[in-house]
């Protein structure tokens, strides 16, 4: 579409309607694309997604389990001591941004539950990729900290790396009961160091006890890896859960990079349809993340 006409379209057509149009168009493109491939080029997991799309609209997680998480079932509470909203997550308080509405929190929380369901292609852990009592986690792109909260009582220590000040206030409230084993690092993890940014190499060199990296930084994963040359070239044991759904070639490129540095790499099961990416293109279906072990 012509850029000028697209701007008019954005002004005249409400976002919910634009999203429905986008998803309808994307569904047709995906089904058409895979229908033209030879049968031996479509794997069983892809066929499962196509079967879902034949009777359902496009969703981030194109699987029946995603229907199990209804926003309406999530109770949002308010802490009178700080005026911050929270939900009960794994029996613990998970705080959110103070200015978020109840509905926004319900929607966000239902998405978090979907993404970390063990059936989800976005689950950082799996039955054979786990953490234990001796592990020290660096949660790169912690945001609300749901992953770290779910494992806080299982691990030795967690470094929460997050720059957004509103999320930091929420993280401080969430992890107040575990101050002795949580450190919040207010930095962007990038490919250079300054007052606001830190490379993964610098982060690790100052905290040599880290054994597990969770990296989910909204499409900036390549920059994080570009600042980790010393870490990747090293020999220390390390587990990495690294998101690959933000861009088309992330899975292939990151897998190659990690395997060259002596990691054993396994993709998560299933696929995501990241329709928020304006550059999304064939083959449309993306692995949620890869799990690497050295």
N, C-alpha and C positions, 0 to 999 in steps of 0.2 A: 504494500500500500504506500502511496505517496506520503512522505513525512508530513506535509501540510494537512492532507486529508486525515491522516492518522490522528493528528492533534485535535482536529474538529470532532472526530469519532470519539476520542477520549472525553471531550467536554460534553458532548450530547448524549452519549450512551453511559448509563450508570455502571459502575464497576461490577456489581453482581451479574448484570446481563452480559457484559463483556467477557466475564469469566466463563459463563455458561456457553457462549458462542465459541470461545477458545477451546474449551474442553470437548465440545461436540466435534469441532473441526479436527482436533488432535486425535480423537478416538477413531475417526474415519481414516486419517492418514496412517495410524498404526496398523489397523486391520488391513488396509489396502497394501501396505508395505510387506507385511509378513505373508499375505495371501499369494504374493507373486514370487516368494522365495521357494526353491526346491525343498521338499519335505525334510531332507536330511540336513538342511541348514538351519532348521528351527528346533531348538532343544526342548526337552520336556517342560522345563520351568517356563520358557517363553510360551509354550502352548497353553500352560495353565493360566497365564496372564491373558492371552487372547480369548480363552473360554470365558474368563471373567468379563472382559470388555464386550463380548457379544450380547450381554444382558445388563450391563451396568455402565454408568458414565465413568469417565476418567477420574481417578483419584491418585493421590501420592502413593498410597499403598494399595495396589489393585488385587486385594485378597479379601475373602469373606470375613476374616477375623477383625478387619477394621470396623465392621458394623457393631462390634461388641462394646465400643467405647463411646458412649453418648455424653455430650457435654452437660445435658440436663441432670445427669446422675451425680455430678461433681458438686459438692458443697463447698462454697467459698466462705471462709470465716475472717474475722477481723481481730487483730491483737490490740487490746486497749492500751497496752504499755507503750506501743510505738505507732499505732494507727495503721499498721501495714496488713495487707490481705495475705491469707495463706490457705493452703489445702493440706489435708492429711495424706501423706505419701509414704507408703510402707510403714505406717504407724508413726511417722515423724512429721513435724511441721515443715512444709516447703513454702517459703515466702516468695511473693511476686512484687513487681514494681508497684509503688504506692499509688500511682495515678491510674493504674489499669482498672477498667470496669469489671464487674463480676462476670459478665458475659465473655469478655476477652480472656479472662483467666480460665473460665470453663473450657473455651475452645482450645486454648494453648495447652491446658493440662490433658485434655483428651488426646491431643496430638502427641504429647510426650508419652502417654501410656501406650499408644499405638506403636510408636517408633521403637520402644524398648521391650515390646512383647517378644518373647523368644522366637515366635514365628515370623517376625518382621525382618526384612532385609536391612533395616537400620539398627538392629540390636548390636551394641558394642561387644557383648559377651555371647558365648554359645556354650553348649554342653561340654565341649572340649577346648574352649578358650576362656579361661576363668582367671580369677584373682584369689589370693589367699592372705593369710595373716602376716606374712613377711613382705607383702608388696607395698611399694610407695608409688602413688599415682600422681601424674601431672595431668590435670584436666585442662587441656588447651581449648579455650573458647567455652568456658564453664557456663555462661549465661545464668539461668536460674539454679543450676547445680543439681538437677534431678538425678543424673547418673551417679555423681559422687555421694549424694545422700543415700542412695540405694545400697552402696557398698561401704559406707563410712565405718560400720561396726565390724567389718571383715578384714580391713587392711591396717597397716601400720601407720601410714601418714598420707595426707593428700595435699597437693599444691593446686589451688584454684587460680587459674590464670584468666583474668577478665579485666577489661579496661573500663567498660561502661559504668559510670558512677552509680546509676540507679540499680543496676544488677549487683554491684558491690554491696550496697546497703542491704539488699535482700539476702545476699550470701552471708553477710555478717549476722543477720538475724537467724537464718536457717542453721548455720553451723556454730552458733554460740555455745551449745552444749558440748561441743567437741573442740574447743579452742586449743587444747593441748596437742591435737593431732592434725590441725588444719592451718595452712598458711595461705592467705590471699595475696596474689601478686597482681598489682594494678598496672598491667602492661598489655600492649598488642604484641603477639608473637609474629615476627616478620623476618625479612632477610637482611636487616641492619639493626644496629643498636643506637639508641639515643634516649632522651628522657622519657619518651612515651613508648618506645619499642624495644624489644629484646629478641635476639635470635635464640633458636632452640639450643644451639651450641653454648651460648652464654648461660642460658637457664640451667642446662645440665651440668656445666662445669662448676657452677656454684652450688649445685645440689646433686652430688654424685650418688645419692641413695635411690634415685628414681629408677623403678623397674618396669613401669607401665605408662605408656602415653596414649591418651585419648585425644584425637585431633579432629575437631569439627568446627570450622571457622568460616562458614558461609561462602565457600568458593575461593578462599585465600590459602588453601592447603599447599599449593605450589610454592608460595612465598615462604611458608613455614619450612618446607623441605629444603628450599634454597639456602636457608640459614642453618642447616644441620649437617654440613659436609663432614665435620669432625666426628659428630655422633654416628653418622652412617658408616664412615670409614673405620670406626673403632671395632673392638672385639667384645665389648661387654654384653652380657645377656640382657635382652630387652623385648617386651611385647608392645606392639603398636596396633591400636584400632584407629584406622584412618578413613575418613569419609571420601567417597569417590562419586557421589551422585550429582554433584553440583555442575560438572562439565562433562562433555561427551567423552573425552579421551583420558580422563583422570585414572580410571581403573587400569588401563593398559600402561600408561606412562609410570604411574606410581609402583605398579607391580614390577615392572622392568627395573626401575631404580632400586627398589628394596632387594630384589633377588640378586642384583649385581653386588650388593653389599652383604651377602650371605644370610639374608633372611629367608625363612620359609613363609610363603604367602598363600593365603586361602581367601577367596571371595566369600562374602556372606551369601546365604541362599536366597534366591528370589530376586525380584527387580523392583525398582521404583520408577515412577513417571514424574519427573520433576518439572511440571508444567509452568512453574514460576520462572524458569530460565527462558528468557526471551530468545535465546539462541538455540533452543532445543531442536534437534534434527535427528534423522535416522542414524542408528537403529532405534532411537526413541527410548528403549528400555535400558536403565542403568543399574548396575550393582550399587547397593547402598553404601557399602564399605568393604575394605579388605582388612584381614587380620594377619599381622606379621609377627614372627617369632624368631629370635636369634639366641 
